[in-house]
């Protein structure tokens, strides 16, 4: 999974792509989108658009 020393961490247990044992995202890349109407310039103004709920 690591390429060029990069990896995507994930602690969202309900995400389908979360490897809970290692807190890693199983995707090679993620899509990050803004939250509409939030321009706080803080981390809370964006979200992972690649999130999928684990059934």
Secondary structure, 3 states (H helix, E strand, C coil): CCECCECCECCCCCECCEECCCCEECCCCCCEEECCCCCCCCHHHEEECCCCECC
